[in-house]
Amino acid sequence: MSTGLEVADIFRRHGDAYRRAHEGRLGRTERRVMSAIVACRTAALGGHVEACDDCGATRIAYNSCRNRHCPKCQGLARAQWLAARQAELLPIPYFHVVFTLPPAAATIAFQNKAVVYAILMRTAAETLSTVAADPRHLRAELGITAVLHTWGQTLQHHPHVHCVVSGGGPSLDGKRWVACRKDFFLPVQVLSRLFRRLFLAEMHKAFNAGSLVFCGDLAKLAHPVSFARQLDALRRLDWVVYAKPPFGGPEQVLAYLGRYTHRVAIANSRLLALDEGSVRFAWKDYRHGGHTKVMALEAGEFIRRFLLHTLPDGFHRIRHYGFLANGARTERLGRCRGLLDMALPSVGAESPGAHDAHDRKLTWRDFAICPTCGGAMQRVAIVPRSPVSPVRCDTS
């Protein structure tokens, strides 16, 4: 049951103290995220008056900040994105594969988010594509959707990539469809070793190109010998690649993507209490059977952990590879449908958008439901925003 507590409430009550305590160390992105979440759906951003068509009830609906880190701003974006993905799903099994960075690599990633997160996503996809193309395995091209997450259940920094992968693909010559075995995707030991090799090779290239920076406890890694030793240490570790059982069908794939693609570090629904400067929230202990537990953090520590997961401006945390790559996705999907003996979509059809079950495009109105009778709310007046707003929208 929701307590009504929000991340915004924690920022309002303790954000100023946190800013003062971290003066000079709090980045522009983090400050903007805090300001956006506090202002979200308040008079600071303006809004409109809505009236119910059925019972006449009215309310003020304030605008959302549209910041991708905000727990309240993902509904419409998620619905629109999922509708586009629904049009791309094929009637085949899909697998869920997770690539995780070891802690020593994660600390480097935190100081070099844009560079290392991109390497993580790229090498995870390259690993899947390379093993799938190997003659000892599928000899096929896969379709891959990769989603970056940087958090664990307790909000610690834990960068990993969730990949939803087609259970097969076109043969390398493009003449036939090659399917995976029903309950087996690709060998995880092979995947983990190749992932480790590709990631460390990319890190070596980034270091030689001067793309990595190091400070604080990692400052010594700026020296080539120290960095080489760190890579050697990482090379000796077993890297974690986890392949889950295949999804039951396209509907399960969509349900999964709906939970993961537009998720933020912590949902408001997990917040339990804010008492005497302490935040209590629910978390699942997956190391001990997935049992739900309660954690209490000092408010400043909660804010620090939340802000660990802000992404660089313009960084794309959802990416597509293989026959789902953005460049020729429509053409490649058409080939896949042909190989699977599916009817090709009609020429000139409308490009995928967000639609409901009756093929009607989704808009903000689908989320404007009367809290009194459940009727449809309609805009009847505009509420101007406050004269000065510190918020810059971030929809990337």
Helices and strands as residue ranges (DSSP letters): H 7-21, H 28-39, G 43-45, E 47-52, E 58-62, H 75-86, E 94-100, H 103-111, H 113-133, E 143-151, E 157-166, E 168-170, E 177-179, H 188-208, G 216-222, H 224-235, E 240-243, H 250-260, G 268-270, E 271-275, E 278-285, G 286-288, E 291-298, H 299-307, E 318-322, G 326-328, H 329-339, G 364-367, E 377-383
